[in-house]
Amino acid sequence: MRVFLVLFLVAVAVIRLTIISYDELLADEAYYHMWSERLDWGYYSKGPGVAAAIRASTALFGDTEFGVRFWSPILGLGTALLLTSLARRLYGGAAAVWTAILISLIPIFNVGGVLMTIDPLSIFFWVVAMYGVWLALERSPHGIWFWVLAGFSIALGFLCKYTNALQLASVTLALGWVPRWRVELRRGGFWTMCAVACLGALPPIIWNANHAWITATHLFERGGFGGGGFKWTAFPEFIGLQAVVYSPLIFVGLLISLGRGWKEARSHKPGRAERARFLLAFTLPVLGFYAVLALRRPGEPNWTALAYPSLCVLAAMLWHERASVSQGAGAFAIAALALGLVMSVAILDTDVVRQMGFTWPYKTDTSSRIRGWHATAEAVGAVRKQVEKELGQKVFLIADKYQLAAELNFYLVDKRIEQPGHPPVYMPESQEIQNQFSFWGRYDEFTEPPVPVPAPGAKPNAASAPPANEMPEALGENRFIGRSALFVTDSPNLAAPPSTLEQGFEEWKCVARYEIKRRGLPVRTLTFFLLSRYQGMSL
C-alpha cells in the first residue's frame, strides 16, 4: 500500500511537470521572476523566499515557464508525501490513502501544484514544521533535533509568506491544549524551535529598516485595517470564495469535519482527542484570523490555504470511518471527490469547456490571466516599432499596472534596458511607494552628471564639487527629459493616461488599439498612447 501511495503521488507530480509549460505565466509569477533577477533581503510585500527559489530553478532550466515553475510540482509532491505519512502515523493506512486522494483532488492545491507563487513554498514548509513537531512529541524528551527542524521550517516559511508566523501560535495552542504536552512549554526544545524560527524574521527586518517599513504599511492596508468598518456582505463572500476554490462539496465536507473534529477533541478518548487537538491547532488560528478579517473584506481565497492540510488529514479519517457505517456518507464522499476532480481538470485547462462546445467568454474566466501574453508582447513590440519608425526616434515603455509591466518584462523579445538597474517597462511616476517597481530604476529619477576628468597635471577644482546638503534634483540630471514614451494599458475603460503622465509630458494621443484573441474570443484589449517629450513634474 505504501508503494502504491508513493507511485500515485509521483504520477500526479509527473503530470503536473508535463503541463507547467502549457500556459503562460501568471502576472504574479512574472513579477516574482523580476524579483529573482534582483535578489535582495526582502521585497515590497514578501520576503526573499520565492525570489530565491525561482532564481535557483531558472539557473537550472533557463528563463522559461518550466524554469520558473519547476519547484511547484516538486513542492506539491513533498507536501503530499509528508501529509500522507503523518496521516499514517496518526490514524493508519486507510486514512493515509484517503488523505493522498483528497489532497490531490482539491482544485486550489492543484493550481498550487503548477503555478509558482508563494503558496507552494509556504504550505510545504508549514507541513514540514507540523510533522517535525509531531515527531518531537513522539520522541519527547529526546526530540530536540525535530524541534530544530520545525523552527528552521517556520523560518523558511516566513521568508516565503509572513502568515507562516502563525505556526508558532499553532504549536503553542497544541501544547497547551493537551495536558501531558504542557510540560514541553517549559523544556528547551520548544524554546529552541522559537529561537530558530525567529531567525527567519531577520532578512525582512533588515530590508524594511532600510525601506521605511513599507511592508508593514502594505500588509496593514491589504488586511483592511486602513479604514472602514464592518461590511455585512464581506463574510458571505469570503465563504463563497472558499467553497469555489476548494470545490463546493469538498468544502462542505471539510466544514463538517471541522465540527466533528471539535467534538472529537473534546471527547474522553485520550489518544483520539490528542490527535484531533493537534490537527485542529494547525487549522483554527489561521481560519480564525482570516475569518475576523473577512468581517471587513473577503480577502483572497488562497490566504487560508495553510489551515487546510491538517484539516484534510482529519477529514480523511472522519469520513472514512463515517462511510464505513453509512452508505449516504460514502456516496457523498465519492461525489465530493468526483466533483473535485472535474473542477481540478477544468480549472487547470478551462479550454476543455470550450472544446465541449460551450461558449465561455474569457472576460469571465480567471484563466485569462495566463493566456495570450506572447501575443500581447508581440503586439506591444509591433506598435512600438511602428511608432518609432514614424517618429524617427526610440521611445521607452510605460505600463499602467505592475502586472502588465511584469508580463512584458518576461515576454518581450527586445527588452531594451534603458539604464543599469532599470526594468524594461516602467510604471507611471508617483511619489507614493506602490510596489517593487518603486525601488528599481525609474524614468523620473535624477542621476549624477558625468564628472569631468581633469587634464594631466591640472589641479582639481574644489569649486566644482556640489554642496553636500543639496537635493538630488539640484545635483543631477534626468536623462529622459525630452524623450517620448509609449504608454500601454489593458484596462478597457481607460480613455486617457493617468494625470501624472498628462502633466509629465507635453502632449499625448491614442495611437492604437489591439485586441488579443484566443479561439476566436477576446482575451484582453490593449490601448496605446504616445506621450511626447517628457518634461518632468514639479514636486
N, C-alpha and C positions, 0 to 999 in steps of 0.2 A: 504493500500500500504506500509506503514512504517513497519508493522508487516511482510509483505511478504519479504521486503528487508532484514530485520534483520534475518529472518529464512533462506533466501537464503545464506547470508554471513556466518551464523553459520554453515550451511550444508557444505559449502566449507571448512571451518576450520576443521570440524569433519573429512571430507575426508582426509585432509592433516595430521591430527593427526593419522589416521589409517595407513598411508603409510610411516611415518617418520622412522619406524624401518625396513622397507623393504630393504633398501640399506645400505651398509657400509659407514663409514664416509668419507667425502671429506678430502683431506690432510690438508686443512686449518682448518677444524673443529677439526681434531685430534690435530693439532698444538695449537689451541686456548684452547683445553681441557688441554693440558700440561700447558698452562699459568694459567688456573683456579686452577691447583694443586699447583701453586706457585704464589699466589696473590701478587701484587705489585702496586705501584703508576702509573706505566707505563711500556711499553714494547718496544722492538726494533723498531717496525713500527706502533704501535697503542697505544691508551690509554687503561685504565683498564676496560672499559665498557663491552666488550664481555667476558672477563675472569670472571668478577663478575657475569654476567648473567648465564654463564654455571655452575659456582660454585653453584649458587642457585638452578638451576634445577637438577643437579646431586645429590645435597644434598637431594632432594625430591625423585628422581626416580633412583638413582644409576648411575654408570659409564657405561651406555648403550647408544645405538644410540638414543633411546627415551629420555633418560635423557639429553643428550647433545642438542637435537633438540627441546625439548618441547616448548621453547618460540617462535620458528619461526611461527607456525600456529597461536598462540595467538597474536603475534605482527601483523601478517598479517591481522587477523580479526579486531584488533583495528584500524589499518591504513585504512582498507576499510570502517569501520563504520564511522570514522571521515570524510573521503573524501566524503562519501555519504551524511552525514549530512551537510557538507559545501556546496556541490552542491545544496542541497535543499534550503539552506538559500540564495544562490546566484541566482539560476535560476529556482527553483521549483521542483516539484515531478518527472517530466519526466527526467530531467537532472540527478536527483539522481539515478533513475533506470538504466539509461544507463552508468552512472559512475560506479555503482556497477558491472554491467556486464562486462564493459571494463576492469576494474582493476582486475577482476577475470580470464580473458582470455589471458592476456599478458604473454607470456612464462617466461620472466625473473622474473616477480613478482610471478609466480607460483613456480619457483625454489627457490626464496627467502622465500616462504611460507613453505618450507620443509627442507631447509638446514640452519644450524645455523652459519652464517658468520656475519660480522659486518653490512651488509646491512639491514636486517630486523630491527635491533635496530636503525640504522641511519635514515632510512626512517620514522619509527614510530615517533621518536622524532621530525623530521623535520615537519611532518604533524601536530603533536600536537602544535608545536610552530606557524605554519602558521594559524591554526584555532584559537589559542589564540590571535594572532594579529588582526584577523578579528573581533572577539568578543570584543576586546578592542576598536576597531574603531567604532563598532556599539554603544557602551555604552559611548563613549567619552563625557565629560572628566572624567567619573566615572568608567573607566575600569581598574584601577590600578592593581587589582589582576590578570587580564588577561595578563597584561604586565609582571607581575612577573612570571606567568605560562609560557609565551613564553620564557622569559630569562632562567628559570630553564630547560626548554626542550632543548634549544640551548646548554646549558652547558652539559646536559646529552648526547645529540647527539654528541658533540665534544669529549667527553670521549670515544665514540664508533668509530667515524670516523672524522678525522680532517677537511674534506670538509664541515662539518656542520657549520663551522665558516662563510662560505659564506652566511649563512642566515641573518647575520647582514647587509650585503650589500643588500640582497633582501628586507629586511624591510625598509632600508633607501631609496632604489630606489622606493618602493611603495609609501612611504610618500611624497617623493619629486616629484613624477610623477603626483599626484593628488592634484590640488591647495588647495582644502579645507582640505586636510590632512596635509599640510605642517606645520600647527601650532603645530602638535604633536611633531615635531622635537625640539620644544622649551619647551615642557612640561616634567614633571618629570617621567611620565610613560615610555616613550621611553628610557630615560637615566637610569631608574631603570632596565629595561629589559637588557640594555647593561652591567650594572654593575653585575647583577646576572649571565648573560651569561659568563662574564669573569672569574667567579669562576671556571668554568669547565677547564680553562687552568692551574690552579694551580697544580693539581696532575702530569700531564705530564711534567710541567716545573720543579717541584721538582725532578722527576726521571731523566730527561735529564741533569739537572745541575750536577747530581752525576754520569752521564754516558757519559761525553764528547759530549753532544748534538748530539748523534748519530742519533736520529730520523730525525733531520733537514737535516743531510747529506744524509740519506737514501731517504727521500722524494725528495730532490733536484735532486739526481741521477735518481730516479724512474720516475720523471716527465720529464726526457730528457734534463735537464739543464746542465748535466755534460760534454757535448761536442757535436760536430757535428752541422750541420746546417739544413736548410730546406730539407725535403725529400718529393719529389713530390708524391710518392706512399702512404705516410702515411695517408693523409686526406681521399682519396677514401677508404682505408682500414678501417678507423675509421667509415665512413658512412656505409660500408658494414656490419661491425660487429654490429652496432646499428640496422640495418634492420633485421639481423638474430635473435637477442635476443628479439626484440620487435614484431617479426613477420612482414614480408615484407609489407603486405597490411595495417596492423595497423600502421606501421611506416610511410608509405606514408600518411595515414590519419592524423597522428599527425603532420607531416610536413605541410600539407595543413592547418590544424587548426592553426599552428603557424603563417602562413601568414595571414589567415583570422582574427585571433585574433589580429594581429598587426593593421590591418585596423579597427577593432572594437575599439581598444584602441585609435585610432586617430580620431574616429568619433565625431560627435557633439551630441551624445546621452549621457548625463551626467551619468546616472545610469549604463548603459551598458559599457560605456567607463571606468568608475572607476573599475568595476568588472573585466574587461579584463586586465586592467593595473595591478590590484592586483595580478591576477594569473600569468601574464607574468613576473612580478617582481620576482617570485619564480622559474621561468624557465630560463630566459635569462642569469643571471650571471653564473649559473652552466654550461649551454650549451656553452656560450661564452668562459669561462675559459678553458674547455676541447677541444673546437674547436681550440683554439690557440695552446694548447699543441699538438694537432693532426697534426699540420704543421711539427712537428719534429718526432713524433712517435704516432701510433694509440692508444696506451694505452689499458686498459681492458674495455670490453663493459659495465661492471657494474658501472664504475666510474661516469657515467652521471645519474645514477638512481634517484638522488634527483631532477632532473629537470622535471621528468615526472608526478608526482602525480598532480600538479596544471595544467599541460598541459592536463591531462586526463579529468579533470573537464571541462576545456574549450572546448575540443574536443567533449565531450559527448553532451554539449549544442549546439554547432555549427552544428554537424552532425545530431542531432535530428531535428533541425529547417530546415536544408537543405533537409533532407529526406522527410519531410512533404510536400515539394513542388516539389520534383524531384524524379521520380522513379529510375533514374540512380544512384543518390546519395544513395538512400535507398538500392539498390541492392549491391552497392559497400560496404556499411557499413555492411550488413549482411554477404557478402563474406569475408570481413576482419575479422569479429568476428568468423566466422566458421573456417577460416584458423588458427586463434589464438588458438581456442580450440583444433584442430587437432595437432598443433605444441606443445601445452602445454602437451597433453597426451603423445605424442611421446618423448618429452624431459624429462618428469618425469619417463618414462619407455621405453627406446629405444628397449628393447627386444620385444615390441609389433610389431615392424617392422620385426624382425626375426621370430616371430610366424606366420607372414603372408607369410612366405616362402622366404623372401629376405635375401640374404647373405650380412651382413654388418660387415666388419672386425672391431674389437674393436680398432685397431690401429688408425682408422679414426673417432672413436666415443668418444666424450669428456666424455660420461658417464662411460668410463672405469676407470676414476679417483675415482669412488665409487663402483668398482667391484673387487672382488677377494682378498680382504685384509685378510679375515680369512684364506684363503688358502695360501696366502703369508706368514703370520705369522707362520702357521703350517710348511711350507717348511723351513723357517729360523730356527725354533726350531729343526726340524729333522736333518738338516745339522749340526747345532751346536752340537747336541747330538752325532752324528757320529764322528765329528772331535775330540771332547773331549774324546771319547772312544779310538780313535786311538792314541791321544797324551798322554792320561793319566793325563790330567790337564784341568782346566777350562780356557775358553777363554772369552774375552769381545767382544761386538759387535760394529762395526762402519758402518754407512750408508753413501752413497755418497751425499745424499740430505736431507735437513731437512724434506721434505715431507715424504720420506720413513721412516726416523727415527721416525717421529711423529705417523705414522700409526702403526709401530711396537710397539711403546710405548703403544698404545691403545689395540692392538690385541694379543700381545704376552701373552701366559699363564704364562710362567716362566719369569718374568721381570728382576729379578736379579739386584737390585740396588747395585752397587759396593761400594759406599760410600754415606753417608748422603749428600743430595743436588745434587746428580748426576742423570742424566737421564738413563734409561735402555739401550739406544742406543746412541752412541756418533757420532759426526761429525768429519771429518779429522781435525787435528790440523792446526791452522792458526793464524798468528799474526794480521790479519785483522778481524774486527768485521763484521760478515756476516749475523747473525740472532740472535734470542734469545738464541740459544744454546751457544753462546759465553759468556753469563753471568751466565750460570749454571756450575756445576762441570765438569771438563774436565780431560781426561786421561793424558794430558801433564802438568798438574798443579803440583806445589810443595807445599807440606804441611809441617807444622812444625813437627819435630820428637818428639816422646814422651819425656816429661820432666821427668828425673829420680827423684823419691821421696826419699829425704834424710832419712837416718835411724834415729830412735828416738834418740834425744839428739845431733845429729850431726849438725854442723853449715853449713848453705848454702854456697856453693862455688861460690863466685862472679865471678870468672874467667870463669865459665861455661856459664854465660849469654852472648848471642851473641851481637855484637855491634849494636846499633840502626840504623846505616846507611847502614847495609849490605843488598844486594839484596835478595829477597825470595829464589832464586835458591841456594844461599850460606847458607841460614839458614835452609832450609828444605830438604825434600826428595821426590822423585817421587815413589809412591807405585806401579806403573805399569811397572817399569823397569824390563826387563827380561821376561815379560809375553807375551803371544801370543794373537792375535785378529783375528776375522773373519770379513772381510770387505764384505759388501753386496751392490750390485748395481742393479737397474732395467734399467740402460742405456744400450741399446742393442749393442752399438758400443764401449763400454769401454773394451779395451783388456788388460789393466793393471791398477793397483791402481794409484792414483794421486802421483805426485813426492814427496809430503810431507810424504806420507806413505812409499814409497820406501826408502826414506832416514831415516825415523824414526825407521824402523825395519831392522833386519839383512838380512832377505830374505823373499820372497813371492812366492806363487804359486797358480794357479787356481785349486780349488778342486772340484767344482761342478757347473753345470748349471741346472736350473729348470724352466720349462715353466708352467705358471699358465694359465689354460683354463677355459672357460665358454661356455656352449652349444657347445662344440667341437671346439671352436675358441680361439686362443691365446689372452690373455689379457695383460700379461707382461712376460718378461723373466728375471729371476734372475741369476746373476753370483756371485759366492762366491770365495773370495781369502783368503787364510790363510796367515796371516802376523806373522812371527815368531820372538820372542824375541825383544820386544820393547827396544830401546836404547836411545830414546830421540833425540832431534835435537839441534844443536849448534845455538845460536842466532847471 
